[in-house]
Amino acid sequence: MSCECDSQCPAATQCYCIYTYDDGICVCVCDYPMVQPAFAKRPAKSIETMVDLCIKNIELGDLAAALDGISGAGILVPAARLKTQVSLSLRKASLADALAQLGLVAQNGEAAAAAP
């Protein structure tokens, strides 16, 4: 089964799925209220880690919290965009590329030019 919203959460109006290639783990969270998975049990990933992302109508602040849980990089979100809903599908992209496309910044300075 693929790590995508349509296959993991077919009835959800909001969803994100994150697949990390280095450990082959797929994590999906569907619909609000978003309950963040316990990423703390997994070692932090480099923002160069390759991922697949499927994001459907998720508030940027919630998504940033999930990505921060994976990377431990201190993902920063512009305050004015916290509640902005985003949708994105990426295949085999680095976490840094995903952050850049979302307009997010890693606090450790490893990522992301701001998106328009």
Backbone hydrogen bonds in HBPLUS format (Angstrom, degrees):
<---DONOR---> <-ACCEPTOR-->    atom                        ^
c    i                          cat <-CA-CA->   ^        H-A-AA   ^      H-
h    n   atom  resd res      DA  || num        DHA   H-A  angle D-A-AA Bond
n    s   type  num  typ     dist DA aas  dist angle  dist       angle   num
A0007-SER N   A0004-GLU O   3.23 MM   3  5.56 132.0  2.47 104.3 115.8     1
A0008-GLN N   A0004-GLU O   2.87 MM   4  5.93 163.1  1.89 161.5 167.3     2
A0009-CYS N   A0005-CYS O   2.76 MM   4  5.12 156.0  1.81 139.3 146.2     3
A0012-ALA N   A0009-CYS O   3.01 MM   3  5.39 159.1  2.05 119.0 125.8     4
A0031-ASP N   A0014-GLN O   2.66 MM  17  4.68 171.6  1.66 139.3 142.0     5
A0015-CYS N   A0056-LYS O   2.95 MM  41  5.11 152.0  2.03 139.1 145.6     6
A0056-LYS N   A0015-CYS O   2.77 MM  41  5.11 162.3  1.80 167.6 162.4     7
A0016-TYR N   A0029-VAL O   2.97 MM  13  5.54 149.6  2.06 151.9 161.1     8
A0029-VAL N   A0016-TYR O   2.88 MM  13  5.54 156.0  1.94 159.4 167.5     9
A0017-CYS N   A0054-CYS O   2.79 MM  37  5.08 148.6  1.89 145.7 155.2    10
A0054-CYS N   A0017-CYS O   2.99 MM  37  5.08 154.9  2.05 148.9 151.1    11
A0018-ILE N   A0027-VAL O   2.83 MM   9  5.35 156.0  1.89 149.8 157.2    12
A0027-VAL N   A0018-ILE O   2.96 MM   9  5.35 158.3  2.01 142.0 148.8    13
A0019-TYR N   A0052-ASP O   2.97 MM  33  5.03 167.4  1.99 148.1 151.7    14
A0052-ASP N   A0019-TYR O   2.94 MM  33  5.03 147.4  2.04 137.7 147.0    15
A0020-THR N   A0025-ILE O   3.04 MM   5  5.64 158.0  2.09 153.3 157.6    16
A0024-GLY N   A0020-THR O   2.82 MM   4  5.57 127.2  2.10 144.3 160.3    17
A0021-TYR N   A0050-MET O   3.08 MM  29  5.73 172.0  2.08 153.2 155.8    18
A0039-PHE N   A0037-PRO O   2.93 MM   2  5.76 125.4  2.23 111.1  95.0    19
A0042-ARG N   A0039-PHE O   2.80 MM   3  5.46 163.3  1.82 124.0 129.8    20
A0045-LYS N   A0070-ILE O   2.91 MM  25  5.96 162.4  1.94 141.4 147.3    21
A0049-THR N   A0046-SER O   2.99 MM   3  5.35 165.1  2.01 113.8 117.2    22
A0096-ALA N   A0047-ILE O   2.65 MM  49  5.07 132.6  1.86 168.8 153.2    23
A0095-LEU N   A0049-THR O   2.88 MM  46  5.75 136.0  2.08 152.6 165.3    24
A0051-VAL N   A0093-ALA O   2.71 MM  42  5.47 163.9  1.74 156.6 159.9    25
A0093-ALA N   A0051-VAL O   2.96 MM  42  5.47 158.4  2.01 160.7 156.8    26
A0053-LEU N   A0090-LEU O   2.91 MM  37  5.05 155.0  1.98 133.7 141.6    27
A0090-LEU N   A0053-LEU O   2.88 MM  37  5.05 161.8  1.91 143.3 148.7    28
A0055-ILE N   A0088-LEU O   2.75 MM  33  4.98 158.5  1.79 163.6 166.1    29
A0088-LEU N   A0055-ILE O   2.93 MM  33  4.98 149.1  2.03 123.3 130.2    30
A0058-ILE N   A0086-VAL O   3.02 MM  28  5.36 155.8  2.08 153.2 148.3    31
A0086-VAL N   A0058-ILE O   2.79 MM  28  5.36 157.9  1.83 139.8 143.8    32
A0062-ASP N   A0059-GLU O   3.01 MM   3  5.44 121.3  2.36 109.5 123.2    33
A0063-LEU N   A0059-GLU O   3.06 MM   4  6.39 161.8  2.09 156.8 162.6    34
A0060-LEU N   A0084-THR O   2.82 MM  24  5.62 148.8  1.91 150.7 158.5    35
A0064-ALA N   A0060-LEU O   2.84 MM   4  5.99 160.8  1.87 151.6 156.9    36
A0061-GLY N   A0082-LEU O   2.88 MM  21  4.51 157.8  1.93 143.1 136.3    37
A0065-ALA N   A0061-GLY O   3.10 MM   4  6.30 151.6  2.19 140.0 147.0    38
A0066-ALA N   A0062-ASP O   3.13 MM   4  6.46 151.9  2.21 144.5 151.5    39
A0067-LEU N   A0063-LEU O   2.91 MM   4  6.24 163.4  1.94 157.7 161.8    40
A0068-ASP N   A0064-ALA O   2.82 MM   4  5.93 151.3  1.90 147.5 155.8    41
A0069-GLY N   A0065-ALA O   2.99 MM   4  6.15 143.9  2.12 137.2 146.7    42
A0070-ILE N   A0066-ALA O   3.22 MM   4  6.59 135.0  2.43 139.3 150.5    43
A0070-ILE N   A0067-LEU O   3.23 MM   3  5.15 131.0  2.49  91.7 104.2    44
A0071-SER N   A0067-LEU O   2.98 MM   4  6.20 168.1  1.99 151.5 154.4    45
A0072-GLY N   A0068-ASP O   2.66 MM   4  5.05 153.4  1.73 136.9 145.9    46
A0107-GLN N   A0074-GLY O   2.63 MM  33  4.79 152.0  1.70 128.9 139.0    47
A0076-LEU N   A0105-VAL O   2.65 MM  29  5.16 172.1  1.65 165.7 168.7    48
A0105-VAL N   A0076-LEU O   3.31 MM  29  5.16 169.3  2.33 141.9 144.8    49
A0081-ARG N   A0078-PRO O   2.82 MM   3  5.42 157.1  1.87 121.1 129.0    50
A0082-LEU N   A0079-ALA O   3.36 MM   3  5.43 172.6  2.36 109.0 111.2    51
A0084-THR N   A0081-ARG O   3.05 MM   3  5.04 155.7  2.11 106.4 114.1    52
A0097-ASP N   A0094-SER O   3.05 MM   3  5.15 118.3  2.44  97.7 112.1    53
A0098-ALA N   A0094-SER O   3.05 MM   4  6.44 157.0  2.10 151.1 157.6    54
A0099-LEU N   A0095-LEU O   2.91 MM   4  6.19 159.1  1.96 150.4 155.8    55
A0100-ALA N   A0096-ALA O   2.99 MM   4  6.23 158.8  2.04 146.8 152.5    56
A0101-GLN N   A0097-ASP O   2.95 MM   4  6.23 160.0  2.00 150.7 155.5    57
A0102-LEU N   A0098-ALA O   3.04 MM   4  6.26 139.3  2.21 144.4 155.3    58
A0102-LEU N   A0099-LEU O   3.15 MM   3  5.13 127.7  2.44  94.3 108.1    59
A0103-GLY N   A0099-LEU O   2.96 MM   4  6.09 112.6  2.43 139.1 156.2    60
A0104-LEU N   A0099-LEU O   2.90 MM   5  4.96 164.3  1.92 149.5 147.3    61
A0103-GLY N   A0100-ALA O   3.10 MM   3  5.04 150.7  2.19  98.8 107.9    62
A0109-GLY N   A0106-ALA O   2.83 MM   3  5.47 155.3  1.89 123.2 126.9    63
